[in-house]
Amino acid sequence: MSRRDAVANGAFVAEDGEEFDLVRGADYASERVELLEVDEEILSEILSNDGVIAFKGEPDDVAVVCTRSKTYQVTRVESSNQCLIVGPALGGEEDETEAMEEEEDGPRRATVRAQTSSHLDLTEIAPRLDRLREMMASVAYAGTAEAMDADEGEGEGVGFGFDELNARVQASELEILKCLQEEIVAIEIDGKWRGVDAEYRLHALAMMTASAFGNGWSTSALPTDAVVDAMASDGFAPEMARNTLHAFATKHDVDATWALDEEAVCRALAQRVLRDGAGLKAWRLVEMMDQWREKLSEFNLGHVEAKEEYLSGLALIDRPERAAEAFVRTLIASDLPREPGDRFAALWAVKPRWTLSELDPYLKGQARPGQNIEAQLLKYCRVTQGNPPTYSKR
């Protein structure tokens, strides 16, 4: 390396007070460089063996940057100063320092490769998962017969490979997987991800509980292989049988058995009853609870208790002061907008005043980087003191 070159092993080497000759690189006028400012956490992830950083967005999207686990908003920060990028040759540019003659005297040379007057700044945000939800709903699985009809003559199964989801959805890889597995409880068949039709999921649950009842299995110890075999004999794909276990049961650590999640089952069946009664203005709570218990009995789960607390985030229970009875209104949290401002607007449209205990189920999971639930309440709500205090539109 020539002594006149100011860059050694990719680093700018300088002594205090040292002066350099600035010269333009061969492709200085045509090079475009973007500077990305990152914190130590992002830098460590980029430099790790499995580190990933990618710009994501379709043509009409505002781009985001994703690492393997987080999503960031990208903001361009302009500067009134011109920043000169000094370093070794970029891309296919010829490194002219190799052709320099060794010179013992005079200042060293710093080659300017490009210039910029801005940089990109990253702010962590909530993952943008609406497109993932739409994609899964567009290919919702409704049984092996439906899948065979849809796949006939296509050569590839219906659904989306994970690589395609990761490329199109503005969220990190881990955030996409979490949404698929925990929120949507999507099904993966032959490497393709799909949502599950709501009615078909309940049909699968009915078959699973019928098999447990018919075979004398305890709902606290459902045997994996036996459940899969029994449901397969009823025409369910093995993947759907396992998906049903994941959706409605919890796996034991010590053996290959599952305990039925009574809350998950009760909420799924309550949601079905509530959707049937959506729009009723004076639906007595006692009537709704009776229908809910009947639905549990239809699923061979008459021993499971339908608890009012399981309606949290699914319905509003009104107890008028002068009325002897309580009334229920269908309001399912997953149907509401997910952006905080839009969600609060939807809640105010349902009723103008809420207690914190009423609001809480509809704010669950709404916290996001830089804006926790308390900050959202301060931003969107006005508090009226009372017993209890009430929240209304700011």
N, C-alpha and C positions, 0 to 999 in steps of 0.2 A: 504494500500500500504506500502511496506517495505520502511523504511527510506533510504535504500541503493539504491533504484531505482532512477536514475537521470532524468527520464521522468515522467512528471505529466500532465495528461489531454492532451496528445498528444504533449506537448511542452517540449523542453529541458530546464531544469531549472538549472542555474549555478550562482554562485557568483564569483566576480572578484578574480582571482588567485586560485580558488578551483580546486583541483585535483580529478580525478576519477579513478576507476579501470575499464579498458576496458575488457569486456568478450565477447566471441562469442556466439551468439544465437544458439539454437539447430539445425536450418536449415541454418546456415550461408553459408555453402559451396554450397548449391543448390539454394539459392535465387538469382533471377535476378531482378534488379531494374533499371529503366530508369528515369533519371532526366530530367525534361522539364522546361526550363527557360521561364517565361512568364512576360509580363509587367502588369502594374496595370489594363489596360483596359481589357485584356484577363482574368486576375484573377477575376475581378469584374463580368464578364460575366459567368465564370465557377461557381461562388458562388451564382449567382442570381437564382431565383426560376425556370426560364425557360432556364437557361444556358445550352449550348450544346458545347462540344468539342469532335471531333472525328477524328481519322486517316482515310483517304480515299485513295483508290487506288486498282485496280485489280492487279493480279499477275505480269503483265509486266509493271506496272506503277511505277513511282517514287512517293512515298507517299507524301501526303500533310496533313496538319491539318486544320480543318474547325471549326469555331465557328458558331453561328447562322447567322452571317452577313458577315463574312470575310473568306478569304482563305490564308493559310500561307505555304511557302516553309519550309521544315524541313532539317536542317543541323546538322550533328553530329560534335561536337567540342571535340577534344581529349585533354587530359591533361597528363602531365608527372607525376602528383601526384595522389596517390590513395585516393579516397574519401570513407570514412567509413560512412555507413548509420546507425545512432543510433536512436532507437525508440522503441515503443511497438511492440508486436508480429505481424508478417505479416500473412495475410490469415488465414489458419487453424493451424498455428504454436502454440504450447502450450506456454503460457506465464509463464516462469519459475519463474518470480518474485513473483507470488502468493504463490509459495511453499517455498519461502525463510523464514528463521526465522528472526524475528526482531533483528537488531543489532544496538546498540546505538553508538558504537565507530567505528572508521575507515572511510576511504573515501567511498563515495557512488559509486554505480555500474552503468556503462553505457553499455548497451548491444548492440553489433554490430550485426545488422540483415543481412547486405549485403555490398558489396563494388562495386565501379565503378570507371572508369578512364575517363569518358566522360559524356557529357550531350547533350541534343537536344536543338537547338536554332531555333527560329521561325522568319521568315521575310515575311511580307505581300506581296502577289503577286496578279496578276489578276486571276480571276477564270478561270479554264480550262473547257470551255463549248463546245468544238468541239464534244465531245461524245454525249452531249445532242442534239446538232443540228443533228447529224447523226441518233440518235435514233428516233427523231421526223420525220425526212425525211423517215425513213424506214417503218413507219406506217402512211404515209400521208393520211389524210381523203379526200375522193373524192365522198361523197354522201351516202345517206341512203341505196340505192340498193347495192352499193359496200360493205358497212359495213355488211349488212345482209348476203351477199354471203360469206364474209370472216369469219363471226361469226358462220355460220351454223354448228351445231354439236360440237362446241368447249366448250360451257358452260360458257366461259368468254369472255368479249369484247376484241377487238383488242386495243393495246396501252400499256402504262406503268402507273402503279400506282405511286403516288408521292413518296411513301416510296422506291420503287425500283429506281426511278430516283435519289433520295437523297443518296442512298447507292452506286450507280455506278458512278455518276458524281462528279468530283473533284472540287466541288464548294460548298459554303455555301447554306443553305436552302433559304435564301432571294435572293441570287444571281441567283439561279436556277429559282425561281418564277419570278424574274424580266425578265430573258431571255425568259421564256415561255410566259409571258403576254405582254411584250413590244417589244421584237425583233422578235420572231417567231410568236407571236399571235396564240399560239396553242389552240386547242379545247379540252375541257374536257367533255367526255361522259361516264356516269355511272362510274365515278371515274377513268377513264383511259385517259391519256393525249396522244394527237396525233398532228402532224403537219397538215397543210392543203395544199392539192395539189394546186399549183399556178393557174392552169387553172380553177379549180373548184372555187377558191376564186373569180376570176374575173367573173365567171358565177353567183355566188351568188350576187356579186355587181350589175351586170346587172339586175338581178331579183328585187333587192331592189330598184334601181333607176326607173325601169319600174313600180313597184308598187306605188312609190311616184308620178310618172307622171300620172298614170292612176287614182289614187285616189285624186289627187289635193293636196297632202301634200307638204308643203314648205320644201325644203331641209335644211332649218335652224331650223326646228322644226318637226323632224320625230318622230311620237308617237311609243314608244317601243312596246306595246302590239299589236297595229295594224300592225306594220311591221312584228313582229313574226308570227301573224296569217296569214297575206297575203303570206309570204314566205312558211309557213307550207302548205298552200293550193296549192302551186306550187311544193310540194314534198321535201322541205328542213326541216331538223331536227330543232327544236326550238333552240338547242345549236348552230347550224350553223348560224341561223338568228342573234342571239345575238353576235356571234363571228364577223359577218360581220359589225355590228354596232360598235363594239370595234375597228375593223381594220380601218374603214373608216369614223368614226364620233366621235364627242366629246359630252359627256353627259352634259346637263344643270343641274345646281345645284338646281334650283327652282322647276323643274317638271320632269316628266318621258319622256322627249323628248331629241332628239339628233340633233346636227347641223352637216351636212356633212362637213368633213374636205377636203376642195377643194385641198389643197396641197397633202395630202395623196392619194386622188383619181387620181390626175393628175400624180403623180410620178408612181403610179402603172400602169397606162395606157401607160405612156411614156416608162416605162421599157419593156412593152410588145412590143411596136413598135420598140424600140431599139434592142431588142433581135432578132426580125425578120430581122433587117438590119445589124446585127453584121457581120463584115468581109468586108463590103463595104468600099473601100478605098477613094472614092471621093463622099461622101454622102452630098449633099447640105443641109445646115441647113434649108433653106426655104422649101425644100421638106419634110424633117423630121417633121417640125412643121405642115405642111398641113396634113400629115398622122395622127399626134397626135390629131389635131382638129377633123378629121373625126372619130377617135376612140371615142372621147368624145361625139360626136353627136350620135354614135351608142348606147351609154349608156344613152341617153336622158339627156345629160349634155352639150348641145351645148352652154348654157349660161355661162359656166365656162371658164375662160380665161386660155389658155395654156401659162404659163410664162416661159421664157428662164431660169430664176433663179431656177425653179423647176428641172432642169436637173443636178443640182449640185450633184456630186457623182454618177451620172448615165452615163454621157458622157463627152468627151472632145470637146470643140469647138475651132477649129483652124481658125484664121483670118490672112492668109498670107498677108504680107505687100503690095505686088503688085497685089493681087487678089481683085476683086470687091465683092466677095461673101465669106461667112463663110462656113466651112465644119464641120461635126460632126462625132465623132468616139465613138462607144459604149465602155464604160469602167465602169462597175458597181462595186461600192466599196465592196458590200457584197460578190462578187466573189473572192476578193483578199485574200491572206494569212493574218492571224491576228497577227502573231508574227512580231514585228517591223522590224527586219532585213529582214525577208522574204518579208514583204510588200514593203519596199523600193526597194528591188531587183526587184520585179515585176513592180514597177513604172519605174525604170530605163530601164527596158526591153521595155516599151511602148515608151518612148522617153528619151533622155539623159539629157535634161534641162527643168526645171520647174520654173514657178514663184510661189511665196508663195500662191497667190490666187488660182492657179491651184492645188497645193498640198493640201491645207486646207481641201476640202471636203473628201479627201482620208485618212486624218489623224483624222477625227472626231471620237471620241470614242476610240481612240488608247492610250490615256494616261493611265498609270498604276502606282501602288504604287512605288515610288522611281524613276520613269522615266516619267516625263511629256513630252508634245510635244516639248517644247524648248530643252530639253535634248536629245530627239531623233534626232532632226534636227542637233544638234551639233555633235552627234555621227556618223550619217550616211550620212551627206551632206557636200559638199563644196560650199561655197557661192561666187559667182562672182558678184562684184559690177557693177551696171548699173542702168538703169531706165526702168523697175524695176530691182532689183537684181534677179539673177537666181540661182537655186539650182541644183547641179549635184552630181554624185556618188563620195564619198570620197575615 
